[in-house]
Amino acid sequence: MMPLTMAKTGDTVIIRKITGKDGVRQHLAELGFVVDGTVTVVSEIAGNLILQVKDSRIALDKTMANRIMI
């Protein structure tokens, strides 16, 4: 497993684990980041990621993206 921040632009990856406090995990789940869900990296700027999750594009900062393991 590695953090989502290690994925390259254009990669579609499967979420294996989400770390952090319950509130953080709940927030990410509400945005569509769930274990076994797929995420596509649209772009990366200074470690911050733009991600395609289901039908939405979501920006995540490096700290949050590091909590998502792929």
C-alpha positions in Angstrom: 0.0 0.0 0.0 1.1 3.6 -0.7 -0.6 7.0 -0.2 -2.7 8.4 -2.9 -0.1 11.2 -3.3 2.2 8.6 -5.0 -0.2 8.1 -7.9 0.6 9.8 -11.2 -1.7 12.1 -13.2 -4.0 10.0 -15.3 -3.8 7.0 -13.0 -7.0 5.3 -11.9 -6.5 3.6 -8.6 -8.5 1.6 -6.1 -8.7 2.8 -2.5 -7.4 0.1 -0.1 -7.6 1.9 3.3 -8.4 5.3 4.7 -6.5 6.4 7.8 -7.1 9.2 10.3 -9.7 10.1 13.0 -13.3 9.0 12.6 -14.4 12.6 11.6 -11.8 12.7 8.8 -12.7 9.2 7.5 -16.4 10.2 7.6 -15.8 13.4 5.7 -13.8 11.6 3.0 -16.6 8.9 2.8 -19.2 11.7 2.2 -17.0 13.0 -0.6 -17.0 9.5 -2.2 -13.7 8.2 -1.0 -14.6 4.7 0.2 -12.6 1.5 0.4 -12.6 -0.5 -2.9 -13.8 2.7 -4.7 -11.9 3.9 -7.7 -10.3 7.4 -8.0 -8.7 9.0 -11.0 -5.9 11.5 -10.6 -6.8 14.4 -12.9 -4.0 16.7 -12.0 -1.4 17.5 -9.3 -0.2 20.9 -8.3 2.4 21.3 -5.5 1.3 18.0 -3.9 -2.4 19.0 -4.0 -4.6 16.7 -6.1 -7.6 17.1 -8.3 -9.4 13.8 -8.3 -12.3 12.3 -10.3 -14.6 10.4 -7.9 -17.7 8.9 -9.5 -19.2 11.9 -11.3 -17.4 14.6 -9.3 -14.1 16.4 -9.4 -12.7 17.0 -5.9 -9.6 18.9 -4.8 -7.7 17.4 -1.9 -4.7 18.8 -0.2 -1.6 16.8 0.4 -2.4 16.1 4.1 -5.8 14.6 3.2 -4.5 12.7 0.2 -1.8 11.1 2.3 -4.6 9.5 4.5 -5.9 7.6 1.5 -4.0 4.4 0.8 -4.0 2.7 -2.6 
